[in-house]
Amino acid sequence: MTDPVLVIGAGVAGMTAAVELADNGVKTILIDRKSTIGGNALELYKAFPTDDCFYCFEGNRWRPGIRKCFYRSAMVDQPNIDLKTDTRVKGISGTPGKFSVILDLGPQYVDPKRCTLCGLCTNVSEAFLLASPQCQPQAVSYDPEKTDDGAKKAEDECPTQAINLSAIQTEETVTVSDIVIATGYHEMKPSVVDEYGYGKLPNVITQLELAQMLDPNGESAGALVRPSDGAQVKNVMMIQCVGSRDENYYPFCSKICCVFALKHANIISSERNDSRVSVVYMDIRTYDQHERYYRETRDAGVEFVRGRVSRVESQKDGTLDVHVYDSLLNRYLKFTVDLLVLSSALEPPEAADELLSSLGLNSASGYVGPADPISENEVVAGEHVYACGGALGPAEVPESVNQARAVVSKILQGRK
């Protein structure tokens, strides 16, 4: 086969699959809905189980400097990868091994090959933003909804003429031999779960928002502060299984939420010595080697309360009174905290149902299901169609990498 492989989603799994296919001589089209690749992991600060910066997870073992930011050179220098950001799948037709895919390419307001990160545009207009100092492609992005007088000035004065505010949406049809679905997952925004006050009380946030707060590159430069007034956080409470294991929202366990929470509790306990952490849980599920997070957080003094939150009340000083039913003590307790962190369900990405339907794939609670549920080939979603990482359900970084490599192995075997 000479047709390229299409990889949908440029998170951990998608990038790994694309790099390893490309390094094996397979032309690969890698697309992502966002202007910056990296997926959820771009915002995780530290990635378990190693607690490294996400960019330092193990990449292609053949590439020099394999553990440090492996994908940077791959995305920029690997001629077999055609990276398309701000791109969505509009339609899929054809037959397995000869798919015809219509790609919807968003306007390219900033040419990443010309952008030198000189800072001129971000200094004169709020419509331009560098998503992260480590983002790929290394270029600013433009939000037309935030356009202002400075945007035109930035376009006119850009020294490399990288900005085109008149850019339009286009379409492109590609023929591919195989499709790899690596669309990941989203964190549920729990505004519909009334008892927690998310979206109404500023000091109620999610685990992903906490990760962004703890990140030294984030808005608060890593300081643990209350969103309402910027005051230092002394007491943090985390609530597990918000929206997951719940018939009203998502009946399944999101698998890695407990480890997310314990990782953050560990970071706060060890790096923010003035802050106390408590965790309200139904069951702590630290599978595999992640039991160490539970042991370490207990040793660090993190308080665990088995029960459920009944209500959250905001006080005039910005603190929150959290009423919890403790099922072990069989009584109600009240905690006063500065920050309430919700471990929300991890849900399938937008348009997942449409993609599954267009390819005739099985659904597993909204995620991609294996073509043969009885076999152990979970990455095989259909004939010449594969899935890996969060597209199969919530997954940690090493698991996503291993699944991506399994997909690459299947594709290479099919090309012999």
C-alpha positions, 0 to 999 in steps of 0.5 A, spaced: 500 500 500 502 506 498 496 511 500 498 514 507 494 513 514 490 518 517 491 519 524 485 523 527 487 526 534 494 529 536 494 527 543 499 522 546 496 516 542 496 520 536 502 523 536 506 516 538 502 513 532 504 518 527 511 518 529 512 511 529 509 510 522 513 515 519 519 513 522 517 506 519 517 510 512 509 510 512 506 517 510 502 519 515 496 525 515 495 527 523 490 532 524 487 535 530 481 540 532 485 545 536 491 549 533 496 546 538 497 539 539 498 535 545 491 534 547 489 533 554 496 532 556 498 539 554 494 541 560 496 536 566 502 539 569 505 532 571 504 526 568 503 520 572 506 515 573 513 518 573 511 525 575 515 528 569 513 534 565 508 531 560 513 532 554 518 527 557 514 521 556 517 515 553 517 517 545 520 513 539 526 509 542 529 510 535 529 517 536 535 521 539 534 524 545 528 519 546 525 521 553 526 529 552 520 532 548 521 527 543 515 529 538 518 536 537 523 534 532 518 529 529 513 534 528 517 539 525 523 535 521 519 528 519 518 529 512 513 523 512 508 527 517 503 532 514 500 535 520 494 539 519 491 543 525 484 546 526 482 540 522 476 536 522 473 530 519 467 532 515 465 526 511 468 518 510 466 514 504 470 509 500 472 502 502 476 499 507 484 500 505 481 505 500 478 511 504 476 517 501 476 522 507 473 530 506 477 534 511 474 541 513 480 545 514 479 552 519 482 558 517 490 559 517 490 566 520 497 564 522 502 561 518 506 556 523 512 556 518 513 563 518 511 565 525 518 566 529 514 568 536 517 575 536 512 577 540 509 583 536 502 581 535 501 579 542 503 585 545 498 589 541 492 585 541 489 580 545 486 576 540 493 573 539 496 568 544 501 563 545 498 557 548 504 554 552 511 555 551 512 548 549 506 548 544 507 545 537 507 548 532 511 553 535 507 559 533 501 564 536 494 562 535 489 567 533 482 568 536 477 572 531 472 573 537 477 577 540 479 581 535 481 588 536 484 594 533 491 591 534 490 585 530 490 589 524 496 593 526 499 586 528 498 583 521 501 589 517 507 590 522 508 582 522 516 582 520 515 575 517 508 576 514 505 570 518 499 573 519 493 573 514 486 575 518 482 574 511 484 567 511 478 562 510 475 555 511 477 550 506 476 543 504 481 537 502 479 530 500 484 525 501 485 517 500 488 513 505 489 506 507 488 506 514 484 510 519 487 511 526 482 514 531 486 517 537 480 522 539 481 522 546 476 524 552 474 531 555 473 532 562 465 533 564 464 540 566 459 539 572 455 545 572 449 540 571 450 537 578 447 542 582 449 540 589 457 542 588 455 549 585 460 549 579 459 555 575 456 559 580 461 559 586 468 561 583 472 557 588 469 550 585 473 548 580 475 541 576 481 537 577 484 539 570 483 546 572 487 545 578 492 542 574 493 548 570 493 552 576 499 548 579 503 549 572 508 554 573 507 556 566 499 557 568 496 564 569 497 563 577 505 561 575 504 555 579 501 559 586 495 555 589 490 561 590 483 562 590 480 564 583 475 569 587 480 573 590 487 571 589 488 569 596 492 563 598 489 557 599 490 554 606 485 548 605 483 544 599 477 539 599 477 534 593 470 530 591 471 524 587 466 521 582 462 527 580 458 525 574 461 518 574 458 512 577 452 515 576 446 513 572 444 520 571 450 522 567 455 517 566 454 510 569 461 508 568 468 509 572 472 514 569 478 509 571 484 514 572 480 520 576 482 517 583 490 517 580 489 524 578 486 527 585 491 523 589 497 526 584 495 533 585 494 531 593 501 529 593 503 535 589 500 540 594 502 536 600 509 536 598 510 542 594 505 547 598 507 545 605 502 551 608 496 547 605 492 541 607 488 537 603 482 532 604 479 527 599 471 525 599 470 518 596 466 512 595 472 508 593 479 509 592 481 505 585 488 506 584 490 500 580 496 497 578 502 501 581 499 507 582 497 504 590 503 508 591 500 515 591 495 513 596 500 511 601 504 517 600 498 522 600 496 518 607 503 519 610 503 526 608 497 527 612 491 528 607 485 526 610 480 521 607 473 521 608 468 516 605 462 519 604 458 524 599 457 531 599 450 534 601 451 541 600 456 547 599 455 554 602 459 560 600 461 564 606 462 572 605 470 571 606 470 567 600 471 560 604 466 554 602 462 550 608 462 543 605 457 538 608 459 531 608 455 525 610 461 520 613 458 513 611 464 510 616 462 514 622 454 515 620 454 522 621 454 529 618 460 533 618 462 540 616 468 542 613 470 549 611 475 550 605 478 555 601 478 551 594 473 545 592 476 541 587 471 536 583 474 530 580 469 530 574 467 524 569 471 523 563 467 523 557 467 521 550 469 527 545 465 531 541 462 528 534 464 521 537 458 518 535 458 521 528 465 518 527 463 511 530 456 512 525 460 514 519 465 508 520 460 503 522 464 502 529 461 499 535 460 504 541 462 502 548 459 508 553 460 513 547 467 511 546 470 506 540 469 499 542 473 493 539 470 490 532 470 483 536 469 484 544 471 477 545 478 477 542 484 481 545 485 486 539 482 492 543 485 496 538 482 493 532 475 497 531 474 495 524 477 493 517 483 498 516 480 502 522 484 502 529 483 506 535 488 507 541 489 512 547 483 515 550 478 514 544 478 507 547 476 510 554 480 514 559 487 512 559 494 514 562 500 516 558 504 509 558 497 505 556 496 510 551 503 509 548 503 502 548 496 502 545 498 506 539 504 502 538 500 496 538 496 500 532 502 501 528 504 494 529 498 492 526 498 497 520 505 495 518 503 487 518 498 489 513 503 492 509 508 486 508 
